[in-house]
Amino acid sequence: MTPEERKLFERRRRQRNWALLAVLFGLVVLFYFISAARVLSG
């Protein structure tokens, strides 16, 4: 693997990791609001 390919591979991996982090954070927020709504509604 050439250094250029390695840089591209690492950049794609980093982008994938940030996208996964965003999805997981979104799910956490979604579950938090669902839980809060259920508790507040009784």
N, C-alpha and C positions, 0 to 999 in steps of 0.2 A: 504494500500500500504506500503510495507516494505521500509526501507531506501535505500536498494540496488535497488529496482525497481524504486524508486523516482529518484535516481542518473541516472539510465539508461534512464528514461523518459526525464529528463532535458537535458542529453547529446544529445539524438536524436533530441529534439526540437531545441537545439542550432545549430546542424549540418544542420537541415532543414532551419533555419533562415539564416545561412551563404550561403547556396545554393541559397535561394531566393534572397538574396542581390546580389550575383554574377550574377544571371540571369537578375535582374533589371538593374544593372550597365552595363551589356553587351548590353541591349536594349537601354539604354541612349547613349552609345558610338555609336551604330549602327545608331540611329536616327540623332546623331550629324554629323556623316560622310555623311549620305544621304543628310541632309540639306546643308552641306557645298558644296557637289558636285553639288547640284542643283543651289545654288547661284553662284558658280564659272563658271558653264557652261552657265550661261546667263539666 
